[in-house]
Structures are given as structure tokens and as C-alpha cells.
Amino acid sequence: MHKQVPEAEEEVTSLHDLSAVDLIAGYRAKQFSPSEVMEEVLDHVAAWEPHIKALYLFDPEGARAAARASTDRWQKGEPVGTLDGVPATIKDNIATKGQPIPLGAASVKQVPAERDAPPAARLREAGAIIFSKTTMPDYGMLSSGLSSFHPLTRNPWDLGKNPGGSSSGAGAAAAAGYGPLHLGTDIGGSVRLPAAWCGLVALKPSLGRVPIDPPYVGRVAGPMTRIVDDAALMMCVLSKPDRRDGMSLPADNINWKAHEKSPRKLRIGLMLDAGTGQPLEKAVRAVAVKAAKAFESAGAVVTEVDGILTREMLDGLDNFWRARMWDDLSKLPSEERGKALPYILNWAEAGAKLSGVDVVRGFNATMAIRAAAAKLFHELDYVISPVSPVVNYPAEFASPLNDPARPFEHIAFTVPWNMAENPAVSINGGYDEKGFPIGVQIVGRRFDDLGVLGMAKAFEGLRGPQRPWPLPPKR
């Protein structure tokens, strides 16, 4: 089993480890070129990928060609956009022109996308080098690297552990150092959970802040990076308007680079009990409490608050999602349907037995959650909580409990903010005794995406030294 290796064995200044902010500065100063960076990333992918299997439609030759074109532009002093020459990956379920969208499921028919979805289009327009898609579990309905279509994706911090999901490949790729920028999606925790288990920063924006196609209740796309500055840099690009998303917010001139923020005199709630779901493991609780104390030492007023999720709300969401999933699966021929993960089939089939009232009652949980969140933030500026109640779980599991009858016990801290539409960021808060990362979540009022990033940036300066990133197993 692969464990953490001391950083001294690798150069600290490896190009694949540089942030997007540093890459752009280096290109501008002609210290190195996009081609040199891309070659280092490709070499690093070659060392890691046999072990973690984070990528889908990996295109090294296309990446080299795009890097050469970017290198030429930088040499002329004519970058095409904010991210010109920066390596990036995009999750399987975000459409990229001419490529299929399997949604992580062997039951999905492979049809090339007619055009880029809005987040992919924005990255491409900004000059990012999209060198690969990343893996995800079936239909995005698992917090796991397990898929009926993709190989099992593993966590670089410990190959025996799960990277989380559903942005599983993005989380593993970012932790392994496959360049600085990774794009995921989140409907219940799908960028924040893998970020927590992979030691990353991931922003779940306010609903509609990042246009997406197809849009859905609670569904967002968001950046997954190693540092807050890179997440902010991605948001400069991702938040640009796109009329294809009828749920998107009006265009806003947010200065995403102005995310410095002092916690002084801010009212922060510390949520250590989500209200339902799995109990909090001791190491997770300790990291969340330490984070709250760090903000308190910086002048914030911290009070402990109760969670807003009830058993009825979580079960209601479960019923609604089961029915939605069964609606999709029931349209497939039985032979095709049988190709999906047994866990997903088992879970979704229960949706066929629900009444219309059951499903509507489940959907109405979204409105109850929204009301509870509004009441909570009436007196608070931000909420700090764990991201996941557990430190980690086995790579082969579909979820921490691995039980389709109880599939969402681990998302009680994350899913409320999708339904309430609040921005929420996951950021590494510490480690367990074995050196495995543990995430902290910072939640803000609706539309305060910039403030949430500012609090995360402040926490980067408060949380203390970070462990070196994992290195690939020796060949």
C-alpha cells in the first residue's frame, strides 16, 4: 500500500506542482513555457496513473499540440486569455465537443457531444489546456471512485482508500499533481467530499453562479485546486454568463482576485452536529474545532450552532433522487440497464415503489432545507463544519457505509447547501494520526461566493504547516 513519501525526494519547484497563478507569472516572465510544463505534467501522469486511474479520454498528443500553440502565443506576448497554457482536467459529465458523456455508467449510450458545456467552453476560451476528462461513479450518484464504466479510481494519499466522489477522478488528479486546475460538479457534496478526502480546495458556488448545461436543482460546477488563489482564478473564467442555463444568475462584475478578507468581528457558527447522518469521528471533530479556534484567535466571534438537516429531510431527498434515477433507468432496455452498478440499480429500483406523494414530499424537503438555512444565516455571517463525518473509507466501497439502503448518511454536512443554494468551500484543515487529510467546510450566505473564498484564503494563513503532497510509488 502506498503511503506518504517525504518531499525531499523530489524537487520543490517541479513545474507540475506549481499553481496556476505561478504558471501564468512564469510564462509572462519567460521563465518556462507551456510546453515545458505540459511535458512535466505528462511525465507525472505516467508515473501516477497506473496506480490511481483518475483519467478518461487522456490525450497527451493533443495536449502537446495545444501547449506548442500556447508557447508561441506567449513568446509573441499575445496570450489568448486568463488561463493560456495552464493544464486543466474536466469531469466526465461536463460535455466537451466531439466526445461522449458516459456519466461513469456502462449503461449509458456513447454519443459524441455536439458542443462544449458552458464551464468547458469558458476554460477553453481562456486558453486552458484541457488534456483529459476525469472519472466519476455511475450517474454521479455515489461519493466514490467506483464505476461500472471507468476503472476503480484510488486516493493518492493512500491507495487503499477512496478519493470520494462523484468528482472522484478530479480529486485524485489534483492531489497527485496532474497540473493545477480541475473542474468538477456537485449536487450533494461531489466537489467538496473528494476535496476533503484528497486535501484540496473546492468551491461549490451559489446555484447559478457558474452556468451549466443541463441545469438541475442544486447542481453546480466548481473548481478543485490545491490553493484558494487558483480556485478564484478559475471563477474569473467559469462565472462568465451563458444563456443556455436558464437557472444562471445575472452577469456580475465580481473581482474574484479581491478575495482577501479579515475574520475580525465576523459572526461564525460552528456546526459539529449536522442534525442527522453518520456520527462524527473523533479526528474529524478535532480538526473542525481547531479551525473554529483559529478563526476565533483572528478576532471572529464563534458560537456553536445546531445542524439544520432532519431525518425526514434526508430521507425525502433520498426518495426524490431514487425516483429520478429510476425514471432514467426505467427507459433503458433491461439488458442495458443491467450494466449499471448493482449498488445503483438496487438503490434506484426502490424508486419504482414510491407514490407520487412520497416523491413530492421528498422534493419539498429542498424547500424546508432552504427555509432552515435562511433562518440560520439571519444571525450569522459564516458557518464552519466538517465536510465528511468520516476520515476515509475503503477504495472498493460505493459509499462509507457501502449500503444502498443508507446511501447518504455521509452527506449531511454538505447537501443542505446545494438545496439552499449557499456557497460552500472545502479546504484542508488538518490530518489524522496517519497523515490522511481532513477537510473543513466554510459556508456563506447565498451569493457571497467571494466572501467564502476570502474566509478560505484567511484560513490558509491560520491553519499551520501542510504536509507535502503524496508522491507516486517507486517503479
C-alpha positions in Angstrom: 0.0 0.0 0.0 1.3 3.4 -1.0 1.9 5.9 1.9 3.2 9.4 2.1 6.8 9.9 0.9 9.0 12.8 2.2 9.1 15.7 -0.2 12.8 15.8 0.0 13.0 13.1 -2.6 11.5 15.5 -5.3 12.4 19.0 -6.3 10.2 21.5 -4.6 9.9 23.6 -7.7 8.6 20.8 -10.0 6.6 22.5 -12.8 3.7 20.1 -12.4 3.3 21.2 -8.7 3.2 25.0 -9.5 -0.1 26.8 -9.0 -1.9 28.3 -12.0 -1.1 31.8 -10.6 2.6 30.9 -10.6 2.5 29.3 -14.0 0.9 32.5 -15.6 3.6 34.6 -13.8 6.3 32.3 -15.1 5.0 32.4 -18.7 4.8 36.1 -18.6 8.4 36.4 -17.3 9.6 33.7 -19.8 11.0 31.5 -17.0 9.5 28.5 -18.7 7.0 27.7 -21.4 3.6 25.9 -21.5 5.3 23.1 -23.5 7.9 22.5 -20.7 5.1 22.5 -18.1 2.9 20.1 -20.1 5.8 17.6 -20.6 6.4 17.6 -16.8 2.7 17.0 -16.2 2.6 14.2 -18.7 5.6 12.6 -17.1 4.0 12.8 -13.7 0.7 11.4 -15.0 2.7 8.4 -16.5 4.2 7.8 -13.0 0.9 8.0 -11.1 -1.9 6.9 -13.4 -1.3 3.2 -13.4 -1.9 3.4 -9.6 -4.8 5.8 -9.3 -6.7 5.7 -12.6 -8.1 9.2 -12.5 -8.3 10.0 -16.2 -10.7 9.4 -19.1 -10.0 10.3 -22.7 -6.5 11.2 -21.8 -5.0 13.0 -24.9 -1.2 13.6 -24.5 -0.6 14.4 -28.2 -3.5 16.9 -28.2 -2.0 18.4 -25.1 1.4 18.8 -26.6 -0.1 20.5 -29.7 -2.1 22.9 -27.6 1.0 23.6 -25.4 3.0 24.4 -28.5 0.4 26.8 -29.7 0.3 28.5 -26.3 4.1 28.7 -26.2 4.0 30.5 -29.5 1.4 33.0 -28.2 3.4 33.7 -25.0 6.6 34.2 -27.0 4.8 36.9 -29.0 3.3 38.4 -25.8 -0.2 37.6 -27.1 -1.9 35.1 -24.6 -5.4 34.3 -25.7 -6.9 34.5 -22.2 -6.6 34.4 -18.4 -5.5 30.7 -18.3 -3.5 30.4 -21.5 -1.2 27.4 -21.3 -2.4 26.2 -17.9 -3.1 22.4 -17.7 -6.7 21.5 -16.7 -9.0 18.5 -16.5 -12.8 18.3 -16.8 -15.1 15.8 -15.2 -16.7 13.1 -17.5 -20.2 14.6 -17.1 -19.3 18.1 -18.4 -19.8 18.0 -22.2 -16.8 18.5 -24.4 -17.4 18.8 -28.1 -17.0 15.6 -30.1 -16.5 13.4 -27.1 -19.0 11.0 -25.4 -20.5 11.7 -22.0 -20.7 8.2 -20.3 -21.7 9.7 -16.8 -19.5 6.9 -15.3 -22.0 4.3 -16.3 -21.7 1.3 -18.7 -25.5 1.6 -19.2 -25.2 5.0 -20.9 -25.1 5.1 -24.7 -21.9 6.6 -26.1 -22.9 9.7 -28.2 -20.4 12.5 -29.0 -21.4 15.8 -27.6 -22.4 18.5 -30.2 -20.7 21.3 -28.3 -18.9 22.2 -25.1 -21.0 22.7 -22.0 -20.6 26.3 -20.6 -17.8 25.5 -18.0 -15.8 23.6 -20.6 -16.3 26.4 -23.1 -15.1 29.1 -20.7 -12.0 27.2 -19.8 -11.2 26.6 -23.5 -11.8 30.2 -24.4 -9.4 31.3 -21.6 -6.6 29.2 -23.1 -6.5 26.4 -20.6 -5.0 23.1 -22.0 -7.8 20.5 -21.4 -5.6 17.4 -21.7 -8.1 14.9 -20.2 -11.5 14.2 -18.8 -11.7 12.7 -15.3 -13.6 9.7 -13.9 -16.8 9.6 -11.9 -19.1 6.9 -10.5 -22.4 5.9 -12.1 -24.6 8.9 -12.9 -22.8 10.9 -10.3 -24.9 9.4 -7.5 -22.0 8.0 -5.4 -19.4 9.6 -3.3 -16.9 7.1 -4.6 -14.3 6.2 -7.2 -16.3 3.1 -8.0 -17.8 3.0 -11.5 -19.3 0.4 -14.0 -17.6 2.2 -16.9 -14.3 3.6 -15.5 -11.6 1.6 -13.7 -11.6 2.0 -9.9 -10.1 5.4 -9.0 -7.9 5.4 -5.9 -6.7 8.1 -3.5 -3.1 9.2 -3.9 -2.7 9.7 -0.2 -3.4 6.0 0.4 -4.1 3.7 -2.5 -6.3 1.6 -0.2 -8.6 4.5 0.4 -11.4 6.1 -1.6 -10.9 9.5 -3.2 -14.6 10.2 -2.8 -16.9 11.5 -5.5 -18.7 12.0 -7.5 -15.8 14.2 -8.8 -13.5 11.3 -8.0 -11.0 11.5 -10.8 -10.7 15.3 -10.4 -9.9 14.9 -6.7 -7.3 12.1 -7.3 -5.7 14.0 -10.2 -5.4 17.3 -8.2 -3.9 15.5 -5.2 -1.5 13.6 -7.5 -0.3 16.8 -9.2 -1.8 16.5 -12.6 -1.5 20.2 -13.1 -3.3 22.9 -11.0 -6.8 23.2 -12.4 -9.6 20.6 -12.2 -13.3 21.1 -12.8 -16.0 19.0 -11.0 -19.7 19.1 -10.4 -21.6 19.0 -7.1 -25.3 18.2 -6.3 -24.9 16.9 -2.7 -21.1 17.2 -2.0 -19.5 16.0 -5.1 -16.6 18.5 -5.3 -16.3 19.1 -1.5 -16.2 15.5 -0.4 -13.3 14.4 -2.7 -11.6 17.7 -1.9 -11.9 16.8 1.8 -10.5 13.3 1.4 -7.8 14.5 -1.1 -6.5 17.5 0.8 -7.8 20.1 -1.7 -9.7 23.3 -2.0 -13.1 23.0 -3.8 -15.8 25.6 -4.1 -19.5 24.7 -4.5 -20.7 28.1 -5.8 -24.1 29.6 -5.2 -26.6 28.0 -7.6 -26.4 29.7 -11.0 -23.1 31.4 -10.3 -21.4 29.1 -12.8 -23.7 28.5 -15.8 -24.1 24.8 -16.5 -25.9 22.7 -19.1 -28.0 20.8 -18.3 -29.0 22.7 -15.2 -30.8 21.0 -12.3 -32.0 21.6 -8.7 -28.9 22.0 -6.6 -26.4 21.1 -9.4 -23.3 23.3 -9.8 -19.9 23.1 -11.4 -17.0 24.2 -9.4 -13.2 24.4 -9.2 -11.0 21.8 -7.5 -7.5 23.1 -6.8 -4.6 22.9 -4.3 -4.8 26.6 -3.2 -7.6 29.2 -2.9 -6.0 31.6 -5.3 -6.3 29.1 -8.1 -10.0 28.5 -7.3 -10.5 32.2 -7.5 -8.7 32.4 -10.8 -10.9 29.6 -12.2 -14.0 31.5 -11.0 -12.9 34.6 -13.0 -13.5 32.4 -16.1 -16.2 30.0 -15.0 -18.6 32.6 -13.8 -19.0 34.4 -17.2 -22.6 34.3 -18.5 -24.1 31.7 -20.8 -27.7 31.8 -21.9 -28.0 28.1 -22.1 -28.5 27.9 -18.4 -32.0 29.2 -17.5 -31.1 29.0 -13.8 -28.0 31.1 -14.0 -27.5 34.3 -12.1 -27.3 37.7 -13.8 -23.8 38.7 -15.0 -21.9 40.2 -12.1 -18.6 42.2 -12.1 -17.2 40.3 -9.2 -13.5 41.0 -8.7 -12.5 37.4 -7.9 -8.9 38.4 -7.2 -10.0 40.6 -4.4 -10.7 37.7 -2.0 -8.5 38.8 0.9 -10.8 39.0 4.0 -10.3 39.5 7.7 -12.3 37.3 10.1 -12.3 40.1 12.7 -15.7 40.7 14.3 -17.4 38.3 11.9 -20.1 36.1 13.4 -19.3 32.4 12.8 -21.3 29.4 13.7 -19.5 26.1 14.5 -21.7 23.2 13.4 -20.5 19.9 14.8 -23.8 18.0 14.6 -25.5 18.0 11.2 -28.8 17.0 12.8 -28.8 13.5 11.2 -26.5 11.1 9.4 -23.3 9.3 10.5 -21.8 10.3 13.8 -18.6 12.4 13.7 -15.3 10.6 14.1 -13.1 12.0 16.8 -10.3 13.1 14.4 -12.8 15.0 12.2 -14.3 16.8 15.2 -10.9 17.8 16.4 -9.9 19.4 13.1 -13.2 21.3 12.9 -12.8 22.6 16.4 -9.2 23.6 15.8 -10.4 25.6 12.7 -13.0 27.4 14.7 -10.4 28.3 17.3 -8.1 29.6 14.6 -10.8 32.0 13.4 -11.6 33.0 17.0 -7.9 33.9 17.5 -8.1 36.1 14.4 -11.0 38.1 16.0 -14.1 36.2 14.9 -17.0 35.7 17.3 -17.6 31.9 17.2 -20.7 30.2 18.7 -21.7 26.6 18.4 -24.9 26.1 16.3 -27.2 23.1 15.7 -27.4 21.4 12.3 -30.4 22.2 10.1 -30.9 18.7 8.5 -33.5 16.3 9.9 -34.0 12.6 9.3 -37.2 13.4 7.3 -35.3 15.9 5.1 -32.5 13.5 4.3 -34.9 10.6 3.6 -37.0 12.9 1.5 -34.0 13.8 -0.7 -33.2 10.1 -0.9 -36.7 9.2 -2.1 -36.7 12.1 -4.6 -33.3 11.1 -6.1 -34.3 7.4 -6.2 -37.4 8.2 -8.2 -35.4 10.5 -10.5 -32.8 7.8 -11.1 -35.4 5.1 -11.7 -37.1 7.4 -14.2 -33.8 7.4 -16.2 -33.0 3.7 -15.8 -36.6 2.5 -16.5 -36.4 3.9 -20.0 -33.5 1.6 -20.9 -33.8 -1.9 -22.2 -33.3 -4.4 -19.3 -30.0 -5.6 -20.9 -28.6 -2.1 -20.9 -30.0 -1.2 -17.5 -28.3 -4.3 -16.1 -24.9 -2.8 -17.0 -25.1 -0.2 -14.3 -23.5 -0.8 -10.9 -25.6 -3.3 -8.8 -25.5 -0.8 -5.9 -27.1 1.9 -8.1 -29.7 -0.5 -9.5 -30.6 -1.7 -6.0 -30.9 1.8 -4.8 -32.9 3.2 -7.7 -35.3 0.2 -8.0 -36.9 1.3 -4.7 -37.9 4.5 -6.5 -40.4 2.4 -8.6 -42.4 1.6 -5.4 -42.7 5.2 -4.2 -46.1 7.0 -4.6 -46.4 10.4 -6.2 -47.0 11.9 -2.8 -43.8 10.3 -1.5 -41.8 11.8 -4.3 -43.4 15.3 -4.0 -42.8 15.1 -0.2 -39.2 14.3 -0.9 -38.8 17.2 -3.3 -40.4 19.5 -0.8 -37.5 18.7 1.6 -35.5 21.1 -0.6 -37.7 24.0 0.3 -37.7 23.1 4.0 -33.9 23.0 3.9 -33.8 26.4 2.2 -36.0 27.9 4.9 -33.9 26.5 7.7 -30.7 27.8 6.1 -32.2 31.3 5.7 -33.1 31.3 9.4 -29.6 30.1 10.4 -27.9 32.8 8.4 -30.1 35.5 9.7 -27.7 35.9 12.7 -24.5 34.5 11.2 -22.0 35.6 8.5 -20.4 32.1 8.0 -20.7 28.6 9.2 -17.8 26.2 9.8 -18.3 22.5 9.9 -16.7 19.2 8.9 -17.2 18.2 5.2 -17.4 14.5 5.9 -18.2 12.8 9.2 -15.5 10.1 8.5 -11.7 10.4 7.9 -11.7 7.9 5.0 -13.1 4.6 3.8 -12.0 1.7 1.6 -11.4 2.3 -2.1 -13.7 -0.5 -3.2 -16.8 0.8 -1.3 -19.6 2.7 -3.1 -20.1 4.9 0.0 -18.7 5.0 3.5 -21.4 2.6 4.8 -21.5 0.7 1.4 -25.2 0.1 2.0 -27.7 1.2 -0.8 -30.4 1.3 1.9 -28.5 4.0 3.7 -26.7 5.8 0.9 -26.5 9.4 2.1 -25.6 9.2 5.7 -22.2 10.9 4.9 -23.6 13.9 3.1 -25.5 15.6 6.0 -22.9 18.4 6.3 -22.7 19.1 2.5 -26.2 18.5 0.9 -28.1 21.3 2.7 -26.1 24.0 0.9 -26.9 22.6 -2.5 -30.6 22.7 -1.7 -30.4 26.1 0.0 -28.1 27.4 -2.8 -25.5 28.8 -0.4 -21.8 28.9 -1.5 -19.6 26.4 0.4 -15.9 25.7 0.2 -14.0 22.6 1.4 -10.4 23.3 2.5 -7.9 21.0 4.2 -7.9 21.6 7.9 -5.5 19.0 9.2 -4.7 15.3 9.3 -5.3 12.2 11.3 -2.6 10.4 13.1 -1.6 8.5 10.0 -1.2 11.8 7.9 -4.5 11.5 6.0 -6.1 14.8 5.1 -9.3 16.0 6.8 -11.4 18.8 5.2 -13.2 21.7 6.8 -16.2 23.4 5.2 -16.9 27.1 5.3 -20.4 28.1 4.2 -21.7 31.6 3.5 -24.9 33.4 2.7 -26.4 33.0 -0.7 -24.4 34.8 -3.4 -21.4 35.5 -1.0 -19.1 33.3 -3.1 -16.3 35.9 -2.9 -16.6 36.1 0.9 -16.4 32.3 1.2 -13.2 32.3 -0.8 -11.9 35.1 1.3 -12.6 33.1 4.5 -10.8 30.1 3.0 -7.9 32.3 2.0 -7.7 33.6 5.6 -7.8 30.0 6.8 -4.8 29.1 4.6 -2.8 31.6 6.7 -4.2 30.4 10.1 -4.2 26.6 9.7 -0.5 26.0 10.1 2.0 24.0 8.0 0.7 21.5 5.5 2.2 18.1 4.8 3.9 17.5 1.5 1.8 16.2 -1.4 2.0 12.4 -2.0 4.5 11.1 -4.5 4.0 8.2 -6.9 5.1 4.8 -5.8 8.6 3.9 -6.9 8.8 1.9 -10.0 
